[in-house]
Amino acid sequence: MVKKISENEFEQVRKDDIAVIDFSATWCGPCNMLAPVMEEVSEELGSKAAFYNVDVDENPHLREEFSIMNIPALVILKNGEKAGQQIGFMPKEGIMKFIEDTM
């Protein structure tokens, strides 16, 4: 399951061993296409990583902190440190490979 979070909940994300964060916006077509794919990926990899969604319009400080200029953007944190970033829509297989390679 992908948990929608805000800036004031982000400290918990930094405590996860591995966190996958989907930065998106409600008006973004590719983001809306990616959301169900991320749900599927989270179901398959949920035991290995925590999955989150951050709306960039509602959380501008996180958007700035992670230098998100384009969405959708996936960011992987390992023990609170940025370990990888991918911009744009990808099919499920590509997302799985990106996450597994970064883990």
Rosetta blueprint (number, residue, H / E / L):
1 M L
2 V E
3 K E
4 K E
5 I E
6 S L
7 E H
8 N H
9 E H
10 F H
11 E H
12 Q H
13 V H
14 R H
15 K H
16 D L
17 D L
18 I E
19 A E
20 V E
21 I E
22 D E
23 F E
24 S E
25 A L
26 T L
27 W L
28 C L
29 G H
30 P H
31 C H
32 N H
33 M H
34 L H
35 A H
36 P H
37 V H
38 M H
39 E H
40 E H
41 V H
42 S H
43 E H
44 E H
45 L H
46 G L
47 S L
48 K L
49 A L
50 A E
51 F E
52 Y E
53 N E
54 V E
55 D E
56 V L
57 D L
58 E L
59 N L
60 P H
61 H H
62 L H
63 R H
64 E H
65 E H
66 F L
67 S L
68 I L
69 M L
70 N L
71 I L
72 P L
73 A E
74 L E
75 V E
76 I E
77 L E
78 K E
79 N L
80 G L
81 E E
82 K E
83 A E
84 G E
85 Q E
86 Q E
87 I E
88 G L
89 F L
90 M L
91 P L
92 K H
93 E H
94 G H
95 I H
96 M H
97 K H
98 F H
99 I H
100 E H
101 D H
102 T H
103 M L
